[in-house]
Amino acid sequence: MENTRRISTRQLTLIGVMTAVICILGPLSLPIGIVPVSLTNLAIFFAIYALGGKKGTISCIVYLFIGIIGLPVFSGFSGGFTKLLGPTGGYLIGFIFLASISGIFIDKFTNKIYMCLLGMILGSIVTYILGTIWLAYLTKMPFNSALSVAVIPFLPGDLIKMILAALIGPQIRKRLITAGLYA
């Protein structure tokens, strides 16, 4: 007999709900140059707290697939495969690493805010690196220039989003556990 872990209908529904949250918050953005400020990373952090690392990462991947097939869920209400080939494509792919790395820390250290923040910071660094490498390659811009245009201006806002997630996320998880919805 094969021992497999299956996702229950309830878990699948919660993944769908959190994917919808990412799809709703993701397009909300403020263009400030080549890379817009968006709420996608905040929504991904909330998905990790609500679902756990693995299911939160699945939710993030489903969000990316929804955008890739053309639904306008990426920043500025855009979508399509060509978005991955554009200036923000590396950051979009980086969201998978953001979810995975953050999820490891959030799952292991749920009640330790500094460790959860560390996980979000490390996940963000990987996202920044992937996105900046792709942006520099695509625009033929030196890496340092791409970093100064597409990462440095976003650091304060991203830090605020991480702090919000670290403060609100545990409450979301706690309420889902109390309601019997967290698995």
Contacts in CASP RR format, 6 or more apart in sequence:
PFRMAT RR
TARGET T0000
AUTHOR 0000-0000-0000
METHOD contacts of the structure
MODEL  1
MENTRRISTRQLTLIGVMTAVICILGPLSLPIGIVPVSLTNLAIFFAIYA
LGGKKGTISCIVYLFIGIIGLPVFSGFSGGFTKLLGPTGGYLIGFIFLAS
ISGIFIDKFTNKIYMCLLGMILGSIVTYILGTIWLAYLTKMPFNSALSVA
VIPFLPGDLIKMILAALIGPQIRKRLITAGLYA
7 15 0 8 1.000
7 55 0 8 1.000
8 183 0 8 1.000
10 181 0 8 1.000
10 183 0 8 1.000
11 51 0 8 1.000
11 55 0 8 1.000
11 183 0 8 1.000
14 50 0 8 1.000
14 51 0 8 1.000
14 55 0 8 1.000
14 181 0 8 1.000
15 51 0 8 1.000
15 55 0 8 1.000
15 56 0 8 1.000
15 58 0 8 1.000
15 59 0 8 1.000
15 62 0 8 1.000
16 59 0 8 1.000
16 62 0 8 1.000
18 46 0 8 1.000
18 47 0 8 1.000
18 50 0 8 1.000
18 51 0 8 1.000
18 56 0 8 1.000
18 59 0 8 1.000
19 47 0 8 1.000
19 59 0 8 1.000
19 62 0 8 1.000
19 63 0 8 1.000
19 66 0 8 1.000
21 43 0 8 1.000
21 46 0 8 1.000
21 47 0 8 1.000
22 40 0 8 1.000
22 43 0 8 1.000
22 44 0 8 1.000
22 47 0 8 1.000
22 59 0 8 1.000
22 60 0 8 1.000
22 63 0 8 1.000
22 73 0 8 1.000
23 63 0 8 1.000
23 66 0 8 1.000
23 71 0 8 1.000
23 73 0 8 1.000
24 43 0 8 1.000
25 38 0 8 1.000
25 39 0 8 1.000
25 40 0 8 1.000
25 42 0 8 1.000
25 43 0 8 1.000
26 38 0 8 1.000
26 39 0 8 1.000
26 40 0 8 1.000
26 43 0 8 1.000
26 73 0 8 1.000
26 74 0 8 1.000
26 75 0 8 1.000
27 38 0 8 1.000
27 72 0 8 1.000
27 73 0 8 1.000
27 74 0 8 1.000
27 75 0 8 1.000
27 76 0 8 1.000
27 77 0 8 1.000
27 78 0 8 1.000
28 38 0 8 1.000
28 39 0 8 1.000
28 76 0 8 1.000
29 36 0 8 1.000
29 37 0 8 1.000
29 38 0 8 1.000
29 39 0 8 1.000
29 75 0 8 1.000
29 76 0 8 1.000
30 36 0 8 1.000
30 37 0 8 1.000
30 38 0 8 1.000
31 76 0 8 1.000
32 153 0 8 1.000
33 149 0 8 1.000
34 87 0 8 1.000
34 88 0 8 1.000
34 135 0 8 1.000
34 139 0 8 1.000
34 149 0 8 1.000
34 150 0 8 1.000
35 87 0 8 1.000
35 88 0 8 1.000
35 91 0 8 1.000
35 135 0 8 1.000
35 149 0 8 1.000
35 150 0 8 1.000
35 154 0 8 1.000
36 75 0 8 1.000
36 76 0 8 1.000
36 88 0 8 1.000
37 154 0 8 1.000
37 157 0 8 1.000
38 75 0 8 1.000
38 76 0 8 1.000
39 161 0 8 1.000
40 75 0 8 1.000
40 95 0 8 1.000
41 95 0 8 1.000
41 98 0 8 1.000
41 124 0 8 1.000
41 127 0 8 1.000
41 158 0 8 1.000
41 161 0 8 1.000
42 161 0 8 1.000
42 164 0 8 1.000
42 165 0 8 1.000
44 56 0 8 1.000
44 59 0 8 1.000
44 60 0 8 1.000
44 95 0 8 1.000
44 98 0 8 1.000
44 99 0 8 1.000
44 102 0 8 1.000
45 102 0 8 1.000
45 106 0 8 1.000
45 120 0 8 1.000
45 161 0 8 1.000
45 162 0 8 1.000
45 165 0 8 1.000
45 169 0 8 1.000
46 165 0 8 1.000
46 168 0 8 1.000
46 169 0 8 1.000
46 172 0 8 1.000
47 56 0 8 1.000
47 59 0 8 1.000
47 60 0 8 1.000
47 99 0 8 1.000
48 56 0 8 1.000
48 57 0 8 1.000
48 99 0 8 1.000
48 102 0 8 1.000
48 103 0 8 1.000
48 106 0 8 1.000
49 106 0 8 1.000
49 165 0 8 1.000
49 168 0 8 1.000
49 169 0 8 1.000
49 170 0 8 1.000
49 172 0 8 1.000
49 173 0 8 1.000
50 56 0 8 1.000
50 169 0 8 1.000
50 172 0 8 1.000
50 173 0 8 1.000
50 176 0 8 1.000
50 182 0 8 1.000
51 58 0 8 1.000
51 59 0 8 1.000
51 182 0 8 1.000
52 103 0 8 1.000
52 106 0 8 1.000
52 107 0 8 1.000
52 173 0 8 1.000
52 182 0 8 1.000
53 99 0 8 1.000
53 100 0 8 1.000
53 102 0 8 1.000
53 103 0 8 1.000
53 104 0 8 1.000
53 106 0 8 1.000
53 107 0 8 1.000
56 99 0 8 1.000
56 103 0 8 1.000
57 96 0 8 1.000
57 99 0 8 1.000
57 100 0 8 1.000
57 103 0 8 1.000
59 99 0 8 1.000
60 95 0 8 1.000
60 96 0 8 1.000
60 98 0 8 1.000
60 99 0 8 1.000
61 96 0 8 1.000
63 73 0 8 1.000
63 95 0 8 1.000
64 92 0 8 1.000
64 93 0 8 1.000
64 95 0 8 1.000
64 96 0 8 1.000
66 73 0 8 1.000
67 73 0 8 1.000
67 74 0 8 1.000
67 79 0 8 1.000
67 80 0 8 1.000
67 83 0 8 1.000
68 79 0 8 1.000
68 80 0 8 1.000
68 81 0 8 1.000
68 83 0 8 1.000
68 84 0 8 1.000
69 80 0 8 1.000
69 81 0 8 1.000
70 79 0 8 1.000
70 80 0 8 1.000
70 81 0 8 1.000
71 79 0 8 1.000
72 78 0 8 1.000
72 79 0 8 1.000
73 79 0 8 1.000
74 80 0 8 1.000
74 83 0 8 1.000
74 88 0 8 1.000
74 92 0 8 1.000
75 88 0 8 1.000
83 89 0 8 1.000
83 92 0 8 1.000
84 90 0 8 1.000
84 92 0 8 1.000
84 93 0 8 1.000
86 138 0 8 1.000
87 134 0 8 1.000
87 135 0 8 1.000
87 138 0 8 1.000
87 139 0 8 1.000
87 150 0 8 1.000
88 131 0 8 1.000
88 135 0 8 1.000
89 131 0 8 1.000
89 134 0 8 1.000
90 130 0 8 1.000
90 131 0 8 1.000
90 133 0 8 1.000
90 134 0 8 1.000
90 135 0 8 1.000
91 127 0 8 1.000
91 128 0 8 1.000
91 130 0 8 1.000
91 131 0 8 1.000
91 134 0 8 1.000
91 135 0 8 1.000
91 150 0 8 1.000
93 130 0 8 1.000
93 131 0 8 1.000
93 134 0 8 1.000
94 126 0 8 1.000
94 127 0 8 1.000
94 130 0 8 1.000
94 131 0 8 1.000
95 127 0 8 1.000
97 123 0 8 1.000
97 126 0 8 1.000
97 127 0 8 1.000
97 130 0 8 1.000
98 120 0 8 1.000
98 123 0 8 1.000
98 124 0 8 1.000
98 126 0 8 1.000
98 127 0 8 1.000
100 123 0 8 1.000
101 119 0 8 1.000
101 122 0 8 1.000
101 123 0 8 1.000
101 126 0 8 1.000
102 116 0 8 1.000
102 119 0 8 1.000
102 120 0 8 1.000
102 122 0 8 1.000
102 123 0 8 1.000
103 119 0 8 1.000
104 119 0 8 1.000
105 115 0 8 1.000
105 116 0 8 1.000
105 118 0 8 1.000
105 119 0 8 1.000
105 120 0 8 1.000
105 122 0 8 1.000
106 116 0 8 1.000
106 119 0 8 1.000
106 120 0 8 1.000
108 115 0 8 1.000
109 115 0 8 1.000
109 116 0 8 1.000
110 116 0 8 1.000
110 170 0 8 1.000
110 173 0 8 1.000
111 170 0 8 1.000
113 166 0 8 1.000
113 167 0 8 1.000
113 170 0 8 1.000
116 165 0 8 1.000
116 166 0 8 1.000
116 170 0 8 1.000
117 162 0 8 1.000
117 163 0 8 1.000
117 166 0 8 1.000
120 162 0 8 1.000
120 165 0 8 1.000
120 166 0 8 1.000
121 162 0 8 1.000
124 158 0 8 1.000
124 162 0 8 1.000
128 147 0 8 1.000
128 151 0 8 1.000
131 150 0 8 1.000
132 143 0 8 1.000
132 146 0 8 1.000
132 147 0 8 1.000
132 150 0 8 1.000
132 151 0 8 1.000
133 143 0 8 1.000
135 141 0 8 1.000
135 146 0 8 1.000
135 149 0 8 1.000
135 150 0 8 1.000
136 142 0 8 1.000
136 143 0 8 1.000
136 145 0 8 1.000
136 146 0 8 1.000
139 146 0 8 1.000
141 149 0 8 1.000
173 182 0 8 1.000
176 182 0 8 1.000
END
